[in-house]
Amino acid sequence: MTPQTREKIKVLLLENIHPLARQIFEAEGCEVETTVGALTPEQLISKIPGFHILGIRSKTTITAEVFAAAESLVTLGAFCIGTNHIDLKAARKHGIPVFNAPFGNTRSVAEMAVAEIIMLSRKLGDRNNEVHQGIWTKSHEGCYEVRGKTVGIVGYGNIGTQVSTLAEALGMRVLFYDIVPKLPRGNAKGCATLNHVLKESDFVSLHVPATPLTHEMISTEQFQVMKPGSYLLNAARGSVVDIPALIEALKKGPLAGAAIDVFPSEPEINTKDFHTELQRLPNVILTPHVGGATEEAQTNIGEEVPTALVRHLLTGSTVRSVNFPEMDVAPTENTHRILNVHRNVPGVLREINRIVSDLGANIEAQHLATDPELGYLVLDINREISNDVKLAIEKLKTSVKTRILY
């Protein structure tokens, strides 16, 4: 690996990220520093200068002020699915692509959801707690098989489709709703509206990101639509469900139970002092955001994210970046590669080509990817003049970030 500055790439990994990530970076010659816990934005502002790569999980918030202080930062990896704790607009403003782990823990979350469907249907959480307390309650009342029942999946993405496959294998009927048209798995049936799913489902499982559109998307109005005796599962984000409305639906109907893995406010560290009004309600399974907390998931994520980050460092690839135009260009021999992030306005490419022409550089390859606001240019040119070209492009008013990759 040969960065522009010719100095060793420095990597900061927070929140006890899987050791495999460190091994992958060190194999590329990077210098890696790790922490067990999260850092506050204020702590990061003083810590981040000098680091080229930052890796975080879900407890670290990355603000615009953090990006402003990270003058050496090249890329950021979120070792989780969600990125709502990262100011992605600020990352774009500073020319920093952000990568997450959309696939690593999908199976783990899906298996937990299916396990909870069975536990809720059989009231196993309550029976388990009672026996631990010395209470013997052997009863079939209100307990059912899941075979033949309907599960409604809200958000038919990487996790939702896995739930679909597993639920159908159990003999369940699968309905799903997503704002983006999706190809059904197996015999699953897509629904045109959320209410259609809510009305017909015995179990509703949520798998959507935290966005303004999904904020408290399940509230009093939606609970009133759901079937009497139905169940709600939320392993998505705590902001998706209106908790007071959920409590009302559990106490007065229509819900017969719920499984909640995520909460509107969660502790940043393990604690013995967590409180929610959902505690002690019957047939309510509460877990501490452990949907993706398996050894397999953490290993997968520990490989998935560093692989994407290293590929960006080696080739400039932005494939699967959550905030950048996607680009993946194989390296060319005997050239220097210039990466330029710029505002997507008319005339940028003309100005860059003028610089190349005026300086007498020879373009071996040129690739451009854009979105409505941002352009990402990969330029392979002859080595002798590359630094002069880079400095001239860097001075353009439209340039956000320019660097020589190799």
Number of C-alpha atoms within 10 A of each C-alpha: 15 14 15 13 11 10 9 14 23 19 23 20 24 20 19 13 21 18 14 16 23 21 16 16 20 15 10 13 14 20 15 18 13 15 13 10 17 20 19 14 18 12 11 20 18 11 15 21 16 15 21 21 26 22 24 25 22 17 17 20 19 24 20 18 14 24 26 15 16 22 14 15 23 21 22 25 23 23 30 22 20 18 22 14 15 21 16 21 13 17 23 21 17 19 24 23 25 25 28 26 24 20 15 23 24 21 22 20 23 26 18 16 27 20 12 21 26 16 22 26 21 20 23 16 17 19 18 13 11 13 11 10 9 8 11 11 11 7 9 9 8 10 14 14 12 22 14 12 17 21 30 30 31 23 22 26 18 16 25 25 24 21 28 27 18 16 25 20 12 14 13 19 21 26 24 28 24 19 11 9 11 14 11 16 16 12 12 21 17 21 17 13 12 20 16 17 26 27 18 18 24 24 28 25 26 24 25 21 20 18 12 10 9 14 16 19 15 20 18 17 11 14 23 15 16 25 18 15 15 25 25 28 25 22 25 26 24 21 20 26 25 16 20 13 17 22 16 15 21 24 14 10 18 19 24 23 26 28 22 22 20 22 21 13 10 14 11 12 10 9 7 6 6 11 8 11 9 17 11 11 14 15 22 24 22 17 13 14 16 13 22 22 13 14 11 14 21 21 17 19 26 23 21 20 23 26 15 21 27 19 15 21 22 17 20 23 21 24 18 17 22 15 18 25 22 17 20 15 14 9 15 13 10 11 19 21 27 23 21 22 27 26 20 18 12 9 9 18 15 10 14 20 15 13 17 21 13 10 14 12 18 16 14 15 14 13 13 15 16 17 13 9 12 21 22 26 21 23 22 25 22 16 14 12 15 22 15 14 22 21 13 14 25 19 12 13 10 19 18 20 20 20 19 21 22 22
